[in-house]
Amino acid sequence: MYRTRAWDTLIMANVKWNEQLIVEQLRDSAQRQQAFTLLVEHFKEQLYWQIRRMVLSHDDADDVLQNTFIKVWTGLDGFRGEAKLSTWLFRIANNETLNFLERKRQALSLDDEAAVGVAARLESDPYFDGDETERQLQEAVASLPDKQRQVFNLKYFEEMKYEDMSELLGTSVGALKASYHHAVKKISDFFASQD
């Protein structure tokens, strides 16, 4: 029987996610491509929003997401299964995001960064549809140091438990709680200064 891409998409939409089965299929060269397609379909939205909250721009988030899945594809043979597949994916996305932000920071001079503020970038982003409070929250979050921003995003937006964050980021629960507390304080101060 001839199968079309639409048929494959329909089949994938009706397949219940089974991480152990997907890992087994990823290790089988005959099933790797199909399993990878399922993996991408299952995680792309979650990873996109994890990345987007750090880089802010839709286009940048798409680029980082694409680089993440390229790294995942090329690193499949190195996945040992010591962590959950989802943890491995989120860690790769996290590293790609931080690398992107560092490259961007090095490419921009301080004058360029001041000229293209977070608020202006958000307002010009056709994918941003938030109100003034959402814009201010995003601006406040963007002003945080990368580590605090990352912890705040995972806790506030993703509602991730500290224990899961600890596994993902390789940081102690205590340090994560402290980072979140400092982030919340800085965001509160930001809003207080807007009044």
Backbone bond lengths (Angstrom), bond angles and torsions (degrees), N, CA, C in turn:
res aa  C-N    CA-C-N  psi(-1)  N-CA   C-N-CA  omega(-1)  CA-C   N-CA-C  phi
1 M - - - 1.441 - - 1.523 109.58 -
2 Y 1.296 117.30 136.65 1.455 123.08 179.52 1.524 108.74 -82.36
3 R 1.327 117.23 125.33 1.463 121.31 -179.17 1.519 109.68 -108.15
4 T 1.309 115.94 134.49 1.465 121.29 178.40 1.519 109.57 -98.69
5 R 1.322 115.33 167.31 1.457 121.25 176.98 1.531 109.99 -61.19
6 A 1.333 117.28 -38.96 1.465 121.21 178.84 1.529 110.15 -62.29
7 W 1.330 116.13 -39.86 1.461 120.25 178.87 1.531 109.86 -64.76
8 D 1.318 116.78 -44.68 1.459 120.34 178.54 1.523 111.08 -61.11
9 T 1.334 116.95 -40.49 1.459 121.03 178.86 1.514 110.47 -63.67
10 L 1.325 117.03 -41.96 1.461 121.49 177.81 1.522 110.54 -62.21
11 I 1.294 117.08 -43.45 1.468 121.07 178.67 1.525 109.81 -62.55
12 M 1.349 117.36 -45.52 1.463 120.91 -178.68 1.519 111.31 -62.57
13 A 1.318 117.65 -35.87 1.462 120.92 -179.02 1.519 111.11 -66.72
14 N 1.326 116.82 -26.49 1.460 120.53 -177.49 1.525 113.93 -97.96
15 V 1.321 116.78 -0.47 1.459 120.77 179.48 1.528 108.62 -88.37
16 K 1.311 116.56 126.38 1.459 120.90 177.75 1.523 108.64 -74.72
17 W 1.333 116.30 138.76 1.457 121.39 -177.39 1.520 110.31 -68.21
18 N 1.329 115.59 125.99 1.455 122.32 177.27 1.529 105.99 -133.88
19 E 1.338 115.90 100.13 1.458 120.36 -173.58 1.523 112.81 -60.31
20 Q 1.302 117.65 -41.78 1.465 120.21 -179.09 1.535 110.73 -62.57
21 L 1.325 116.61 -42.56 1.462 120.80 178.39 1.530 110.90 -64.76
22 I 1.325 116.62 -42.27 1.470 120.58 179.48 1.528 110.26 -62.54
23 V 1.325 117.28 -42.44 1.468 120.74 178.99 1.526 109.74 -61.06
24 E 1.329 116.68 -44.38 1.469 120.13 178.04 1.533 111.07 -60.71
25 Q 1.325 116.37 -42.99 1.468 120.22 179.73 1.526 111.70 -68.03
26 L 1.329 117.30 -34.32 1.467 120.30 177.53 1.531 111.45 -65.68
27 R 1.312 116.74 -27.69 1.468 121.19 178.96 1.526 112.48 -82.35
28 D 1.330 116.82 -15.15 1.463 122.77 179.75 1.532 108.40 -95.82
29 S 1.320 117.13 114.22 1.471 120.16 -175.51 1.527 112.79 -59.24
30 A 1.315 118.29 -28.12 1.464 121.03 179.61 1.531 111.88 -72.87
31 Q 1.318 117.18 -25.86 1.468 120.98 -177.27 1.532 112.88 -110.69
32 R 1.308 116.76 -1.98 1.464 121.28 -172.77 1.522 112.82 -57.81
33 Q 1.321 118.21 -47.66 1.463 121.14 -176.21 1.532 111.28 -61.03
34 Q 1.315 116.78 -46.42 1.471 120.23 -179.52 1.539 110.44 -65.86
35 A 1.320 117.76 -41.69 1.459 121.21 179.15 1.526 110.92 -64.82
36 F 1.332 116.30 -38.38 1.467 119.70 178.41 1.528 110.33 -65.50
37 T 1.322 117.21 -39.54 1.464 121.03 177.46 1.529 110.05 -61.23
38 L 1.323 117.10 -42.40 1.463 120.72 176.48 1.529 110.97 -62.71
39 L 1.317 116.35 -42.46 1.458 121.79 179.26 1.529 110.41 -59.91
40 V 1.324 116.80 -46.67 1.465 121.51 179.78 1.529 109.87 -61.49
41 E 1.320 116.73 -47.87 1.468 120.45 -179.76 1.525 111.51 -60.40
42 H 1.320 116.64 -38.09 1.462 120.77 -176.24 1.535 112.33 -72.46
43 F 1.343 117.47 -37.32 1.460 120.78 -171.78 1.521 115.40 -107.29
44 K 1.319 119.42 -9.37 1.466 119.27 -170.67 1.524 113.64 -60.50
45 E 1.314 118.30 -40.19 1.465 119.04 -178.08 1.527 111.79 -70.21
46 Q 1.320 117.41 -44.36 1.467 120.74 177.90 1.522 111.13 -59.91
47 L 1.327 115.94 -46.94 1.457 119.75 -179.27 1.526 110.94 -66.05
48 Y 1.331 116.35 -39.54 1.470 120.10 178.92 1.530 109.74 -56.07
49 W 1.330 117.75 -48.45 1.460 120.00 -176.07 1.519 111.65 -71.73
50 Q 1.333 118.03 -32.11 1.463 119.75 174.44 1.524 109.15 -61.08
51 I 1.312 116.37 -44.92 1.462 121.76 -179.18 1.528 110.55 -70.44
52 R 1.312 116.95 -45.95 1.473 121.94 -174.81 1.521 111.56 -59.46
53 R 1.320 117.36 -38.22 1.458 119.65 -179.85 1.523 112.01 -66.97
54 M 1.304 116.85 -19.61 1.464 119.93 177.45 1.523 111.79 -91.85
55 V 1.320 117.63 -41.54 1.468 119.74 -173.97 1.525 112.93 -95.87
56 L 1.329 117.37 -15.48 1.468 126.16 177.13 1.520 114.90 72.58
57 S 1.288 119.56 -43.08 1.465 122.49 -175.47 1.533 111.38 -82.71
58 H 1.328 115.37 135.60 1.466 120.53 177.28 1.533 111.03 -59.97
59 D 1.328 116.51 -47.19 1.466 120.06 -178.16 1.534 111.44 -62.60
60 D 1.336 116.39 -42.25 1.467 119.62 177.73 1.528 110.72 -64.56
61 A 1.327 116.52 -40.98 1.470 120.24 179.38 1.523 110.50 -62.76
62 D 1.332 117.23 -41.32 1.464 120.19 177.14 1.523 111.43 -61.71
63 D 1.334 116.23 -42.59 1.470 120.07 179.37 1.524 111.05 -62.93
64 V 1.321 116.92 -45.88 1.463 120.63 -179.10 1.529 110.14 -66.05
65 L 1.329 116.88 -39.12 1.470 120.44 177.72 1.529 110.65 -61.81
66 Q 1.326 116.03 -43.96 1.459 119.49 178.50 1.528 110.32 -61.72
67 N 1.330 117.23 -44.59 1.468 120.80 178.07 1.530 110.79 -62.24
68 T 1.323 116.41 -36.14 1.464 120.52 178.29 1.519 110.37 -61.29
69 F 1.325 116.48 -48.98 1.467 118.64 -178.39 1.530 112.14 -69.11
70 I 1.312 117.57 -29.10 1.472 120.05 173.80 1.532 109.17 -64.56
71 K 1.346 116.28 -45.27 1.472 120.27 178.21 1.530 110.68 -62.53
72 V 1.320 116.74 -40.05 1.467 120.23 178.97 1.527 109.31 -62.17
73 W 1.332 117.24 -48.90 1.462 121.58 -178.57 1.525 111.20 -58.68
74 T 1.338 115.95 -47.24 1.467 119.06 -177.55 1.530 112.02 -73.28
75 G 1.325 117.70 -19.01 1.452 120.97 -178.33 1.516 115.07 -101.98
76 L 1.331 117.17 7.68 1.471 119.55 -176.97 1.524 112.84 -57.74
77 D 1.316 117.22 -38.43 1.466 119.23 -179.53 1.529 111.75 -66.80
78 G 1.323 116.44 -23.30 1.462 120.41 179.87 1.519 113.99 -87.48
79 F 1.331 117.47 -7.67 1.461 120.00 178.62 1.518 109.15 -73.76
80 R 1.336 115.65 115.40 1.459 120.83 -174.72 1.526 112.61 -95.78
81 G 1.312 117.65 -9.75 1.450 120.34 179.11 1.511 114.24 80.19
82 E 1.353 117.48 14.08 1.469 120.36 178.51 1.530 110.99 -70.85
83 A 1.325 115.86 -29.33 1.464 121.81 175.24 1.525 107.22 -115.82
84 K 1.321 115.85 166.12 1.458 119.08 175.61 1.529 108.92 -63.97
85 L 1.297 115.76 152.06 1.457 121.48 177.92 1.520 110.58 -57.50
86 S 1.320 117.02 -42.02 1.465 120.76 179.84 1.526 111.40 -62.30
87 T 1.323 117.82 -39.88 1.468 121.38 178.11 1.513 110.21 -63.90
88 W 1.317 116.78 -42.47 1.463 121.75 178.55 1.526 110.28 -61.47
89 L 1.325 117.20 -44.78 1.468 121.28 179.53 1.524 111.63 -62.99
90 F 1.345 116.31 -46.97 1.456 119.96 -179.09 1.525 111.35 -64.67
91 R 1.323 117.02 -33.76 1.462 120.10 177.98 1.532 110.32 -67.64
92 I 1.315 117.13 -41.81 1.468 120.20 177.31 1.531 109.74 -63.65
93 A 1.339 117.42 -44.55 1.467 120.81 178.53 1.521 110.47 -61.56
94 N 1.306 116.50 -40.79 1.461 121.53 178.48 1.528 110.98 -61.29
95 N 1.321 116.74 -48.76 1.465 120.75 179.71 1.520 111.75 -63.31
96 E 1.323 117.11 -41.58 1.471 120.43 178.00 1.528 111.09 -63.27
97 T 1.327 116.24 -38.90 1.467 120.57 178.88 1.516 110.70 -65.22
98 L 1.324 116.77 -47.55 1.459 119.92 -179.99 1.531 111.20 -63.88
99 N 1.322 117.46 -39.44 1.471 120.41 176.44 1.522 110.77 -62.87
100 F 1.326 116.84 -42.32 1.461 120.82 178.33 1.529 110.86 -61.02
101 L 1.343 116.14 -47.00 1.457 119.72 -179.53 1.521 111.66 -62.42
102 E 1.312 117.32 -38.66 1.462 120.60 178.52 1.531 111.16 -66.14
103 R 1.340 116.49 -43.55 1.474 119.19 177.66 1.527 110.56 -62.46
104 K 1.309 116.31 -40.43 1.467 120.94 -179.61 1.527 110.43 -65.94
105 R 1.326 115.87 -41.73 1.461 120.99 179.76 1.529 110.31 -62.96
106 Q 1.326 116.87 -40.01 1.453 120.67 179.58 1.522 111.52 -70.30
107 A 1.332 116.68 -31.51 1.468 120.37 -177.64 1.524 112.80 -76.85
108 L 1.304 116.95 -27.27 1.460 120.74 -177.73 1.519 110.69 -96.05
109 S 1.304 116.26 136.79 1.460 118.52 172.24 1.518 107.82 -82.20
110 L 1.307 117.53 167.16 1.462 121.01 179.16 1.521 111.00 -60.81
111 D 1.332 117.45 -36.50 1.466 120.44 179.43 1.520 110.97 -64.65
112 D 1.328 116.58 -41.37 1.463 120.37 179.04 1.517 110.75 -63.72
113 E 1.340 116.82 -42.11 1.472 119.67 -179.81 1.513 110.86 -63.73
114 A 1.333 117.45 -40.53 1.465 119.93 179.97 1.519 110.47 -66.77
115 A 1.336 116.68 -36.66 1.461 120.15 -178.22 1.521 112.31 -69.71
116 V 1.317 116.66 -32.62 1.462 120.62 -179.51 1.521 107.70 -112.09
117 G 1.306 116.58 78.51 1.454 122.43 -177.63 1.513 112.26 -70.71
118 V 1.304 114.93 164.63 1.459 121.24 -179.89 1.516 110.50 -60.16
119 A 1.321 116.90 -44.76 1.471 120.48 -178.04 1.521 110.71 -59.69
120 A 1.322 116.95 -44.22 1.467 120.12 -179.81 1.520 111.30 -65.00
121 R 1.325 116.98 -39.86 1.467 119.80 178.50 1.518 111.10 -65.29
122 L 1.331 116.64 -41.07 1.463 119.67 179.06 1.528 111.17 -65.22
123 E 1.326 116.67 -44.00 1.459 120.28 -178.14 1.526 111.60 -65.49
124 S 1.323 117.09 -31.45 1.463 119.83 -179.65 1.534 112.79 -86.85
125 D 1.321 117.33 -8.45 1.460 121.39 -179.70 1.524 109.73 -78.51
126 P 1.345 117.85 115.92 1.460 119.87 -177.83 1.530 113.21 -65.56
127 Y 1.329 117.87 -15.64 1.459 121.02 -179.15 1.525 112.66 -90.55
128 F 1.340 117.03 -8.04 1.463 120.56 178.89 1.514 108.39 -88.27
129 D 1.339 116.14 121.35 1.454 119.33 -178.34 1.528 111.90 -126.71
130 G 1.323 116.55 22.97 1.454 120.17 -177.89 1.518 112.71 -80.30
131 D 1.332 114.79 167.23 1.453 120.52 177.44 1.528 109.23 -87.03
132 E 1.334 116.59 -172.55 1.462 121.46 -176.96 1.532 111.69 -61.95
133 T 1.320 117.04 -40.63 1.465 119.96 179.96 1.527 110.55 -64.79
134 E 1.328 116.90 -41.79 1.470 120.87 177.75 1.532 110.37 -63.53
135 R 1.319 116.32 -40.64 1.466 120.30 178.30 1.524 110.05 -61.89
136 Q 1.344 116.62 -44.16 1.459 119.96 179.42 1.526 111.34 -65.57
137 L 1.331 116.92 -39.12 1.468 119.69 177.49 1.529 110.03 -61.85
138 Q 1.319 116.76 -46.56 1.464 120.06 179.54 1.530 111.02 -62.29
139 E 1.311 116.48 -38.83 1.467 120.60 177.75 1.531 110.18 -64.58
140 A 1.340 116.57 -43.19 1.465 120.94 179.06 1.525 110.65 -63.65
141 V 1.322 116.48 -44.75 1.467 120.58 179.97 1.531 110.17 -64.11
142 A 1.325 116.61 -40.37 1.469 120.30 -179.88 1.523 112.19 -65.35
143 S 1.324 116.98 -23.42 1.467 119.53 -179.36 1.530 112.51 -80.87
144 L 1.319 117.15 -9.77 1.466 121.10 -179.78 1.529 110.67 -73.14
145 P 1.330 117.05 152.74 1.474 119.20 169.77 1.533 109.42 -59.27
146 D 1.319 116.89 151.98 1.466 121.57 -174.10 1.528 113.03 -50.41
147 K 1.316 117.85 -47.15 1.472 121.23 -176.36 1.526 110.77 -63.36
148 Q 1.334 117.03 -45.91 1.463 119.85 178.91 1.522 111.13 -65.50
149 R 1.314 116.71 -39.47 1.468 120.73 178.73 1.523 110.05 -61.98
150 Q 1.301 115.23 -42.96 1.459 120.87 179.99 1.531 111.18 -61.89
151 V 1.320 116.81 -47.77 1.463 121.40 -179.44 1.528 109.80 -65.25
152 F 1.328 116.95 -43.85 1.467 119.96 179.25 1.526 110.55 -60.10
153 N 1.323 117.16 -46.88 1.465 120.64 -179.35 1.525 112.06 -59.93
154 L 1.318 116.29 -44.69 1.465 119.71 -178.74 1.527 111.62 -66.89
155 K 1.317 117.12 -39.28 1.466 120.42 -178.15 1.525 111.51 -77.87
156 Y 1.327 117.21 -47.86 1.463 121.31 -173.44 1.525 112.25 -77.60
157 F 1.320 117.05 -50.75 1.460 120.11 -174.93 1.523 113.05 -85.73
158 E 1.336 116.38 -41.25 1.470 120.25 -177.66 1.526 112.48 -89.14
159 E 1.342 116.88 -13.42 1.464 123.15 -177.30 1.535 111.66 54.34
160 M 1.322 114.72 39.07 1.459 120.74 -178.37 1.530 109.78 -79.71
161 K 1.311 116.10 140.77 1.460 121.41 177.54 1.527 109.10 -72.08
162 Y 1.337 115.43 150.38 1.468 120.01 -179.84 1.528 111.65 -59.43
163 E 1.328 117.15 -36.63 1.463 120.54 -179.40 1.527 110.90 -63.31
164 D 1.340 116.61 -40.96 1.465 120.63 177.93 1.527 110.71 -68.24
165 M 1.336 115.77 -40.00 1.466 119.71 177.01 1.522 110.80 -62.11
166 S 1.326 115.29 -39.66 1.459 120.20 -179.55 1.522 110.53 -59.63
167 E 1.334 116.19 -43.63 1.465 120.70 178.49 1.530 110.60 -65.88
168 L 1.314 115.98 -41.77 1.464 121.19 -178.00 1.523 112.17 -66.92
169 L 1.342 116.43 -46.20 1.461 120.73 -173.25 1.523 114.20 -96.66
170 G 1.335 116.78 -8.90 1.459 119.35 179.68 1.524 112.44 67.59
171 T 1.333 116.39 35.34 1.465 122.91 -178.77 1.523 108.51 -126.75
172 S 1.325 116.77 150.42 1.466 119.76 -179.21 1.524 110.92 -67.59
173 V 1.316 115.90 153.77 1.465 121.95 178.21 1.523 110.01 -59.28
174 G 1.327 117.25 -41.81 1.470 120.81 179.38 1.519 112.38 -59.94
175 A 1.329 116.59 -43.49 1.465 120.53 179.03 1.529 111.01 -65.88
176 L 1.325 116.56 -36.87 1.463 120.17 178.43 1.526 111.08 -66.80
177 K 1.332 116.77 -41.78 1.466 120.36 177.92 1.528 110.36 -62.67
178 A 1.316 116.47 -40.74 1.465 120.14 178.66 1.536 110.32 -64.78
179 S 1.327 117.20 -43.37 1.467 120.78 178.74 1.521 111.02 -61.40
180 Y 1.332 115.88 -42.69 1.467 119.64 179.47 1.528 110.66 -64.67
181 H 1.322 115.85 -43.31 1.468 119.77 179.08 1.531 110.73 -59.97
182 H 1.327 117.32 -46.30 1.468 121.03 179.11 1.535 111.01 -63.11
183 A 1.330 116.18 -39.47 1.467 119.91 179.34 1.529 110.85 -63.38
184 V 1.325 116.27 -46.20 1.473 120.50 179.99 1.527 109.92 -61.49
185 K 1.322 117.17 -41.27 1.476 121.37 179.01 1.524 110.11 -62.20
186 K 1.323 117.95 -45.29 1.469 120.96 -179.94 1.523 111.49 -65.18
187 I 1.318 116.58 -37.55 1.475 120.05 178.60 1.531 109.45 -68.09
188 S 1.324 117.19 -41.95 1.466 120.50 176.58 1.519 111.03 -60.55
189 D 1.334 116.11 -43.81 1.465 120.32 177.41 1.525 111.19 -61.97
190 F 1.317 116.20 -38.87 1.464 120.59 178.53 1.534 110.47 -60.33
191 F 1.330 116.02 -47.43 1.465 119.63 -179.98 1.529 111.47 -65.85
192 A 1.329 116.21 -37.17 1.476 119.75 178.60 1.527 110.74 -63.82
193 S 1.327 116.85 -34.92 1.473 120.43 -179.94 1.536 112.37 -75.11
194 Q 1.328 117.02 -15.48 1.471 121.24 -179.52 1.528 111.93 -81.76
195 D 1.340 116.42 -17.77 1.471 120.13 -177.54 1.492 112.95 -75.22
